[in-house]
Amino acid sequence: MESGPAIFAGTAFALFGAALLLWTGVRVAHREPVAHGVATAAAITLTTAFGAAFLLLGVWCFGRL
């Protein structure tokens, strides 16, 4: 019964983290701004860090099963 919320949370975190990393990678590869009005290096660093954090949080949720 407790595994249902962990599966949902793990899936949501992992999908969001992977999508954020993919989106950031595509924007950087096309040399397009990652966030408007923010320095490019700061935007790349923050989105990569948060994408990796959400992906790791999803993996951690799956590990709790």
PyMOL Python script that loads the backbone (N, CA, C, O; Angstrom):
from pymol import cmd

cmd.read_pdbstr("""\
ATOM      1  N   MET A   1       0.811  -1.180   0.000  1.00  0.00           N
ATOM      2  CA  MET A   1       0.000   0.000   0.000  1.00  0.00           C
ATOM      3  C   MET A   1       0.861   1.254   0.000  1.00  0.00           C
ATOM      4  O   MET A   1       0.469   2.261  -0.589  1.00  0.00           O
ATOM      5  N   GLU A   2       2.018   1.221   0.640  1.00  0.00           N
ATOM      6  CA  GLU A   2       2.874   2.393   0.704  1.00  0.00           C
ATOM      7  C   GLU A   2       3.700   2.572  -0.563  1.00  0.00           C
ATOM      8  O   GLU A   2       4.279   3.638  -0.771  1.00  0.00           O
ATOM      9  N   SER A   3       3.764   1.560  -1.404  1.00  0.00           N
ATOM     10  CA  SER A   3       4.605   1.671  -2.595  1.00  0.00           C
ATOM     11  C   SER A   3       3.954   2.519  -3.690  1.00  0.00           C
ATOM     12  O   SER A   3       4.656   3.027  -4.564  1.00  0.00           O
ATOM     13  N   GLY A   4       2.648   2.680  -3.661  1.00  0.00           N
ATOM     14  CA  GLY A   4       1.953   3.475  -4.677  1.00  0.00           C
ATOM     15  C   GLY A   4       2.424   4.915  -4.740  1.00  0.00           C
ATOM     16  O   GLY A   4       2.798   5.382  -5.816  1.00  0.00           O
ATOM     17  N   PRO A   5       2.421   5.642  -3.616  1.00  0.00           N
ATOM     18  CA  PRO A   5       2.914   7.016  -3.648  1.00  0.00           C
ATOM     19  C   PRO A   5       4.398   7.115  -4.002  1.00  0.00           C
ATOM     20  O   PRO A   5       4.810   8.069  -4.662  1.00  0.00           O
ATOM     21  N   ALA A   6       5.198   6.149  -3.577  1.00  0.00           N
ATOM     22  CA  ALA A   6       6.631   6.179  -3.905  1.00  0.00           C
ATOM     23  C   ALA A   6       6.845   5.982  -5.397  1.00  0.00           C
ATOM     24  O   ALA A   6       7.721   6.615  -5.987  1.00  0.00           O
ATOM     25  N   ILE A   7       6.059   5.115  -6.010  1.00  0.00           N
ATOM     26  CA  ILE A   7       6.167   4.897  -7.451  1.00  0.00           C
ATOM     27  C   ILE A   7       5.746   6.156  -8.202  1.00  0.00           C
ATOM     28  O   ILE A   7       6.410   6.565  -9.154  1.00  0.00           O
ATOM     29  N   PHE A   8       4.649   6.766  -7.776  1.00  0.00           N
ATOM     30  CA  PHE A   8       4.176   7.982  -8.432  1.00  0.00           C
ATOM     31  C   PHE A   8       5.195   9.106  -8.288  1.00  0.00           C
ATOM     32  O   PHE A   8       5.526   9.771  -9.270  1.00  0.00           O
ATOM     33  N   ALA A   9       5.693   9.323  -7.077  1.00  0.00           N
ATOM     34  CA  ALA A   9       6.659  10.395  -6.837  1.00  0.00           C
ATOM     35  C   ALA A   9       7.962  10.131  -7.594  1.00  0.00           C
ATOM     36  O   ALA A   9       8.526  11.045  -8.195  1.00  0.00           O
ATOM     37  N   GLY A  10       8.434   8.901  -7.568  1.00  0.00           N
ATOM     38  CA  GLY A  10       9.662   8.557  -8.279  1.00  0.00           C
ATOM     39  C   GLY A  10       9.534   8.770  -9.773  1.00  0.00           C
ATOM     40  O   GLY A  10      10.454   9.276 -10.415  1.00  0.00           O
ATOM     41  N   THR A  11       8.396   8.386 -10.326  1.00  0.00           N
ATOM     42  CA  THR A  11       8.159   8.583 -11.752  1.00  0.00           C
ATOM     43  C   THR A  11       8.094  10.063 -12.094  1.00  0.00           C
ATOM     44  O   THR A  11       8.693  10.500 -13.076  1.00  0.00           O
ATOM     45  N   ALA A  12       7.375  10.835 -11.298  1.00  0.00           N
ATOM     46  CA  ALA A  12       7.246  12.272 -11.560  1.00  0.00           C
ATOM     47  C   ALA A  12       8.601  12.970 -11.472  1.00  0.00           C
ATOM     48  O   ALA A  12       8.952  13.754 -12.354  1.00  0.00           O
ATOM     49  N   PHE A  13       9.357  12.693 -10.426  1.00  0.00           N
ATOM     50  CA  PHE A  13      10.670  13.323 -10.263  1.00  0.00           C
ATOM     51  C   PHE A  13      11.627  12.905 -11.380  1.00  0.00           C
ATOM     52  O   PHE A  13      12.328  13.744 -11.946  1.00  0.00           O
ATOM     53  N   ALA A  14      11.654  11.620 -11.692  1.00  0.00           N
ATOM     54  CA  ALA A  14      12.581  11.129 -12.714  1.00  0.00           C
ATOM     55  C   ALA A  14      12.234  11.684 -14.092  1.00  0.00           C
ATOM     56  O   ALA A  14      13.131  12.081 -14.837  1.00  0.00           O
ATOM     57  N   LEU A  15      10.961  11.719 -14.441  1.00  0.00           N
ATOM     58  CA  LEU A  15      10.568  12.258 -15.735  1.00  0.00           C
ATOM     59  C   LEU A  15      10.871  13.754 -15.835  1.00  0.00           C
ATOM     60  O   LEU A  15      11.369  14.223 -16.858  1.00  0.00           O
ATOM     61  N   PHE A  16      10.571  14.493 -14.778  1.00  0.00           N
ATOM     62  CA  PHE A  16      10.837  15.930 -14.802  1.00  0.00           C
ATOM     63  C   PHE A  16      12.335  16.204 -14.885  1.00  0.00           C
ATOM     64  O   PHE A  16      12.765  17.060 -15.658  1.00  0.00           O
ATOM     65  N   GLY A  17      13.126  15.493 -14.102  1.00  0.00           N
ATOM     66  CA  GLY A  17      14.570  15.690 -14.126  1.00  0.00           C
ATOM     67  C   GLY A  17      15.175  15.345 -15.475  1.00  0.00           C
ATOM     68  O   GLY A  17      16.014  16.085 -15.989  1.00  0.00           O
ATOM     69  N   ALA A  18      14.753  14.216 -16.057  1.00  0.00           N
ATOM     70  CA  ALA A  18      15.269  13.823 -17.360  1.00  0.00           C
ATOM     71  C   ALA A  18      14.847  14.812 -18.441  1.00  0.00           C
ATOM     72  O   ALA A  18      15.644  15.159 -19.313  1.00  0.00           O
ATOM     73  N   ALA A  19      13.601  15.264 -18.388  1.00  0.00           N
ATOM     74  CA  ALA A  19      13.123  16.225 -19.379  1.00  0.00           C
ATOM     75  C   ALA A  19      13.864  17.560 -19.247  1.00  0.00           C
ATOM     76  O   ALA A  19      14.193  18.184 -20.256  1.00  0.00           O
ATOM     77  N   LEU A  20      14.125  17.995 -18.031  1.00  0.00           N
ATOM     78  CA  LEU A  20      14.846  19.249 -17.824  1.00  0.00           C
ATOM     79  C   LEU A  20      16.274  19.150 -18.347  1.00  0.00           C
ATOM     80  O   LEU A  20      16.772  20.092 -18.963  1.00  0.00           O
ATOM     81  N   LEU A  21      16.937  18.023 -18.110  1.00  0.00           N
ATOM     82  CA  LEU A  21      18.291  17.832 -18.628  1.00  0.00           C
ATOM     83  C   LEU A  21      18.293  17.755 -20.148  1.00  0.00           C
ATOM     84  O   LEU A  21      19.175  18.318 -20.796  1.00  0.00           O
ATOM     85  N   LEU A  22      17.316  17.064 -20.722  1.00  0.00           N
ATOM     86  CA  LEU A  22      17.229  16.965 -22.170  1.00  0.00           C
ATOM     87  C   LEU A  22      16.962  18.328 -22.799  1.00  0.00           C
ATOM     88  O   LEU A  22      17.596  18.694 -23.788  1.00  0.00           O
ATOM     89  N   TRP A  23      16.034  19.069 -22.230  1.00  0.00           N
ATOM     90  CA  TRP A  23      15.697  20.394 -22.747  1.00  0.00           C
ATOM     91  C   TRP A  23      16.894  21.331 -22.672  1.00  0.00           C
ATOM     92  O   TRP A  23      17.168  22.076 -23.613  1.00  0.00           O
ATOM     93  N   THR A  24      17.602  21.290 -21.556  1.00  0.00           N
ATOM     94  CA  THR A  24      18.790  22.134 -21.402  1.00  0.00           C
ATOM     95  C   THR A  24      19.851  21.752 -22.423  1.00  0.00           C
ATOM     96  O   THR A  24      20.469  22.623 -23.036  1.00  0.00           O
ATOM     97  N   GLY A  25      20.061  20.472 -22.606  1.00  0.00           N
ATOM     98  CA  GLY A  25      21.052  20.011 -23.582  1.00  0.00           C
ATOM     99  C   GLY A  25      20.724  20.439 -25.000  1.00  0.00           C
ATOM    100  O   GLY A  25      21.616  20.831 -25.754  1.00  0.00           O
ATOM    101  N   VAL A  26      19.455  20.368 -25.369  1.00  0.00           N
ATOM    102  CA  VAL A  26      19.040  20.787 -26.712  1.00  0.00           C
ATOM    103  C   VAL A  26      19.227  22.289 -26.890  1.00  0.00           C
ATOM    104  O   VAL A  26      19.719  22.736 -27.926  1.00  0.00           O
ATOM    105  N   ARG A  27      18.837  23.066 -25.888  1.00  0.00           N
ATOM    106  CA  ARG A  27      18.992  24.526 -25.979  1.00  0.00           C
ATOM    107  C   ARG A  27      20.465  24.914 -26.086  1.00  0.00           C
ATOM    108  O   ARG A  27      20.815  25.808 -26.857  1.00  0.00           O
ATOM    109  N   VAL A  28      21.323  24.253 -25.324  1.00  0.00           N
ATOM    110  CA  VAL A  28      22.753  24.559 -25.359  1.00  0.00           C
ATOM    111  C   VAL A  28      23.345  24.135 -26.708  1.00  0.00           C
ATOM    112  O   VAL A  28      24.169  24.852 -27.275  1.00  0.00           O
ATOM    113  N   ALA A  29      22.930  22.982 -27.217  1.00  0.00           N
ATOM    114  CA  ALA A  29      23.457  22.500 -28.494  1.00  0.00           C
ATOM    115  C   ALA A  29      23.080  23.425 -29.650  1.00  0.00           C
ATOM    116  O   ALA A  29      23.849  23.578 -30.599  1.00  0.00           O
ATOM    117  N   HIS A  30      21.920  24.031 -29.575  1.00  0.00           N
ATOM    118  CA  HIS A  30      21.472  24.961 -30.622  1.00  0.00           C
ATOM    119  C   HIS A  30      21.903  26.403 -30.352  1.00  0.00           C
ATOM    120  O   HIS A  30      21.553  27.314 -31.102  1.00  0.00           O
ATOM    121  N   ARG A  31      22.662  26.598 -29.282  1.00  0.00           N
ATOM    122  CA  ARG A  31      23.144  27.922 -28.874  1.00  0.00           C
ATOM    123  C   ARG A  31      22.002  28.922 -28.701  1.00  0.00           C
ATOM    124  O   ARG A  31      22.104  30.081 -29.103  1.00  0.00           O
ATOM    125  N   GLU A  32      20.920  28.452 -28.099  1.00  0.00           N
ATOM    126  CA  GLU A  32      19.773  29.297 -27.788  1.00  0.00           C
ATOM    127  C   GLU A  32      19.783  29.575 -26.287  1.00  0.00           C
ATOM    128  O   GLU A  32      20.344  28.793 -25.519  1.00  0.00           O
ATOM    129  N   PRO A  33      19.174  30.669 -25.864  1.00  0.00           N
ATOM    130  CA  PRO A  33      19.178  30.970 -24.424  1.00  0.00           C
ATOM    131  C   PRO A  33      18.377  29.932 -23.633  1.00  0.00           C
ATOM    132  O   PRO A  33      17.316  29.483 -24.068  1.00  0.00           O
ATOM    133  N   VAL A  34      18.893  29.570 -22.493  1.00  0.00           N
ATOM    134  CA  VAL A  34      18.212  28.609 -21.633  1.00  0.00           C
ATOM    135  C   VAL A  34      17.126  29.312 -20.828  1.00  0.00           C
ATOM    136  O   VAL A  34      16.038  28.768 -20.641  1.00  0.00           O
ATOM    137  N   ALA A  35      17.418  30.509 -20.355  1.00  0.00           N
ATOM    138  CA  ALA A  35      16.447  31.330 -19.635  1.00  0.00           C
ATOM    139  C   ALA A  35      16.649  32.780 -20.059  1.00  0.00           C
ATOM    140  O   ALA A  35      17.776  33.273 -20.092  1.00  0.00           O
ATOM    141  N   HIS A  36      15.571  33.447 -20.378  1.00  0.00           N
ATOM    142  CA  HIS A  36      15.666  34.829 -20.832  1.00  0.00           C
ATOM    143  C   HIS A  36      15.984  35.760 -19.663  1.00  0.00           C
ATOM    144  O   HIS A  36      15.386  35.663 -18.591  1.00  0.00           O
ATOM    145  N   GLY A  37      16.930  36.655 -19.891  1.00  0.00           N
ATOM    146  CA  GLY A  37      17.288  37.634 -18.883  1.00  0.00           C
ATOM    147  C   GLY A  37      18.268  37.135 -17.841  1.00  0.00           C
ATOM    148  O   GLY A  37      18.517  37.820 -16.849  1.00  0.00           O
ATOM    149  N   VAL A  38      18.831  35.950 -18.050  1.00  0.00           N
ATOM    150  CA  VAL A  38      19.778  35.371 -17.087  1.00  0.00           C
ATOM    151  C   VAL A  38      21.067  35.086 -17.844  1.00  0.00           C
ATOM    152  O   VAL A  38      21.038  34.729 -19.022  1.00  0.00           O
ATOM    153  N   ALA A  39      22.186  35.244 -17.172  1.00  0.00           N
ATOM    154  CA  ALA A  39      23.468  34.926 -17.795  1.00  0.00           C
ATOM    155  C   ALA A  39      23.487  33.462 -18.239  1.00  0.00           C
ATOM    156  O   ALA A  39      22.993  32.583 -17.532  1.00  0.00           O
ATOM    157  N   THR A  40      24.057  33.216 -19.407  1.00  0.00           N
ATOM    158  CA  THR A  40      24.034  31.878 -19.985  1.00  0.00           C
ATOM    159  C   THR A  40      24.683  30.840 -19.071  1.00  0.00           C
ATOM    160  O   THR A  40      24.128  29.761 -18.866  1.00  0.00           O
ATOM    161  N   ALA A  41      25.839  31.157 -18.528  1.00  0.00           N
ATOM    162  CA  ALA A  41      26.536  30.193 -17.672  1.00  0.00           C
ATOM    163  C   ALA A  41      25.730  29.878 -16.414  1.00  0.00           C
ATOM    164  O   ALA A  41      25.672  28.726 -15.984  1.00  0.00           O
ATOM    165  N   ALA A  42      25.115  30.889 -15.832  1.00  0.00           N
ATOM    166  CA  ALA A  42      24.306  30.665 -14.623  1.00  0.00           C
ATOM    167  C   ALA A  42      23.074  29.820 -14.940  1.00  0.00           C
ATOM    168  O   ALA A  42      22.717  28.927 -14.172  1.00  0.00           O
ATOM    169  N   ALA A  43      22.432  30.100 -16.058  1.00  0.00           N
ATOM    170  CA  ALA A  43      21.236  29.347 -16.432  1.00  0.00           C
ATOM    171  C   ALA A  43      21.568  27.881 -16.698  1.00  0.00           C
ATOM    172  O   ALA A  43      20.852  26.982 -16.257  1.00  0.00           O
ATOM    173  N   ILE A  44      22.660  27.651 -17.423  1.00  0.00           N
ATOM    174  CA  ILE A  44      23.062  26.271 -17.715  1.00  0.00           C
ATOM    175  C   ILE A  44      23.414  25.532 -16.432  1.00  0.00           C
ATOM    176  O   ILE A  44      23.016  24.382 -16.244  1.00  0.00           O
ATOM    177  N   THR A  45      24.149  26.181 -15.560  1.00  0.00           N
ATOM    178  CA  THR A  45      24.564  25.553 -14.304  1.00  0.00           C
ATOM    179  C   THR A  45      23.363  25.215 -13.429  1.00  0.00           C
ATOM    180  O   THR A  45      23.261  24.102 -12.914  1.00  0.00           O
ATOM    181  N   LEU A  46      22.461  26.166 -13.261  1.00  0.00           N
ATOM    182  CA  LEU A  46      21.311  25.928 -12.384  1.00  0.00           C
ATOM    183  C   LEU A  46      20.351  24.890 -12.948  1.00  0.00           C
ATOM    184  O   LEU A  46      19.880  24.025 -12.209  1.00  0.00           O
ATOM    185  N   THR A  47      20.050  24.960 -14.247  1.00  0.00           N
ATOM    186  CA  THR A  47      19.117  23.972 -14.803  1.00  0.00           C
ATOM    187  C   THR A  47      19.722  22.578 -14.807  1.00  0.00           C
ATOM    188  O   THR A  47      19.010  21.598 -14.593  1.00  0.00           O
ATOM    189  N   THR A  48      21.015  22.474 -15.045  1.00  0.00           N
ATOM    190  CA  THR A  48      21.665  21.160 -14.991  1.00  0.00           C
ATOM    191  C   THR A  48      21.671  20.624 -13.565  1.00  0.00           C
ATOM    192  O   THR A  48      21.412  19.441 -13.344  1.00  0.00           O
ATOM    193  N   ALA A  49      21.962  21.482 -12.604  1.00  0.00           N
ATOM    194  CA  ALA A  49      21.980  21.041 -11.205  1.00  0.00           C
ATOM    195  C   ALA A  49      20.595  20.604 -10.745  1.00  0.00           C
ATOM    196  O   ALA A  49      20.455  19.563 -10.102  1.00  0.00           O
ATOM    197  N   PHE A  50      19.569  21.392 -11.068  1.00  0.00           N
ATOM    198  CA  PHE A  50      18.225  21.016 -10.651  1.00  0.00           C
ATOM    199  C   PHE A  50      17.721  19.792 -11.401  1.00  0.00           C
ATOM    200  O   PHE A  50      17.024  18.960 -10.819  1.00  0.00           O
ATOM    201  N   GLY A  51      18.056  19.664 -12.673  1.00  0.00           N
ATOM    202  CA  GLY A  51      17.665  18.465 -13.424  1.00  0.00           C
ATOM    203  C   GLY A  51      18.287  17.215 -12.830  1.00  0.00           C
ATOM    204  O   GLY A  51      17.613  16.197 -12.668  1.00  0.00           O
ATOM    205  N   ALA A  52      19.570  17.288 -12.505  1.00  0.00           N
ATOM    206  CA  ALA A  52      20.249  16.144 -11.893  1.00  0.00           C
ATOM    207  C   ALA A  52      19.687  15.852 -10.506  1.00  0.00           C
ATOM    208  O   ALA A  52      19.548  14.690 -10.124  1.00  0.00           O
ATOM    209  N   ALA A  53      19.364  16.899  -9.752  1.00  0.00           N
ATOM    210  CA  ALA A  53      18.807  16.701  -8.409  1.00  0.00           C
ATOM    211  C   ALA A  53      17.449  16.009  -8.479  1.00  0.00           C
ATOM    212  O   ALA A  53      17.186  15.087  -7.706  1.00  0.00           O
ATOM    213  N   PHE A  54      16.585  16.441  -9.395  1.00  0.00           N
ATOM    214  CA  PHE A  54      15.281  15.798  -9.529  1.00  0.00           C
ATOM    215  C   PHE A  54      15.414  14.361 -10.021  1.00  0.00           C
ATOM    216  O   PHE A  54      14.675  13.483  -9.577  1.00  0.00           O
ATOM    217  N   LEU A  55      16.350  14.117 -10.932  1.00  0.00           N
ATOM    218  CA  LEU A  55      16.568  12.753 -11.410  1.00  0.00           C
ATOM    219  C   LEU A  55      17.065  11.858 -10.274  1.00  0.00           C
ATOM    220  O   LEU A  55      16.601  10.727 -10.128  1.00  0.00           O
ATOM    221  N   LEU A  56      17.995  12.351  -9.481  1.00  0.00           N
ATOM    222  CA  LEU A  56      18.485  11.574  -8.340  1.00  0.00           C
ATOM    223  C   LEU A  56      17.404  11.371  -7.282  1.00  0.00           C
ATOM    224  O   LEU A  56      17.348  10.319  -6.645  1.00  0.00           O
ATOM    225  N   LEU A  57      16.553  12.366  -7.094  1.00  0.00           N
ATOM    226  CA  LEU A  57      15.445  12.217  -6.154  1.00  0.00           C
ATOM    227  C   LEU A  57      14.480  11.137  -6.623  1.00  0.00           C
ATOM    228  O   LEU A  57      13.968  10.371  -5.807  1.00  0.00           O
ATOM    229  N   GLY A  58      14.228  11.067  -7.918  1.00  0.00           N
ATOM    230  CA  GLY A  58      13.381  10.004  -8.460  1.00  0.00           C
ATOM    231  C   GLY A  58      14.001   8.636  -8.257  1.00  0.00           C
ATOM    232  O   GLY A  58      13.309   7.688  -7.886  1.00  0.00           O
ATOM    233  N   VAL A  59      15.296   8.525  -8.497  1.00  0.00           N
ATOM    234  CA  VAL A  59      15.989   7.251  -8.279  1.00  0.00           C
ATOM    235  C   VAL A  59      15.951   6.878  -6.800  1.00  0.00           C
ATOM    236  O   VAL A  59      15.785   5.708  -6.454  1.00  0.00           O
ATOM    237  N   TRP A  60      16.104   7.873  -5.931  1.00  0.00           N
ATOM    238  CA  TRP A  60      16.041   7.599  -4.495  1.00  0.00           C
ATOM    239  C   TRP A  60      14.640   7.089  -4.103  1.00  0.00           C
ATOM    240  O   TRP A  60      14.523   6.173  -3.289  1.00  0.00           O
ATOM    241  N   CYS A  61      13.590   7.674  -4.673  1.00  0.00           N
ATOM    242  CA  CYS A  61      12.230   7.206  -4.380  1.00  0.00           C
ATOM    243  C   CYS A  61      12.041   5.763  -4.812  1.00  0.00           C
ATOM    244  O   CYS A  61      11.414   4.977  -4.102  1.00  0.00           O
ATOM    245  N   PHE A  62      12.588   5.404  -5.988  1.00  0.00           N
ATOM    246  CA  PHE A  62      12.479   4.026  -6.450  1.00  0.00           C
ATOM    247  C   PHE A  62      13.291   3.086  -5.562  1.00  0.00           C
ATOM    248  O   PHE A  62      12.919   1.928  -5.371  1.00  0.00           O
ATOM    249  N   GLY A  63      14.388   3.583  -5.027  1.00  0.00           N
ATOM    250  CA  GLY A  63      15.207   2.773  -4.133  1.00  0.00           C
ATOM    251  C   GLY A  63      14.543   2.495  -2.795  1.00  0.00           C
ATOM    252  O   GLY A  63      14.907   1.542  -2.106  1.00  0.00           O
ATOM    253  N   ARG A  64      13.577   3.316  -2.426  1.00  0.00           N
ATOM    254  CA  ARG A  64      12.868   3.136  -1.155  1.00  0.00           C
ATOM    255  C   ARG A  64      11.817   2.036  -1.225  1.00  0.00           C
ATOM    256  O   ARG A  64      11.254   1.656  -0.199  1.00  0.00           O
ATOM    257  N   LEU A  65      11.546   1.519  -2.423  1.00  0.00           N
ATOM    258  CA  LEU A  65      10.548   0.453  -2.545  1.00  0.00           C
ATOM    259  C   LEU A  65      11.116  -0.783  -1.946  1.00  0.00           C
ATOM    260  O   LEU A  65      10.455  -1.822  -1.931  1.00  0.00           O
TER     261      LEU A  65
END
""", "prot")
cmd.dss("prot")
cmd.show_as("cartoon", "prot")
cmd.util.cbc("prot")
cmd.orient("prot")
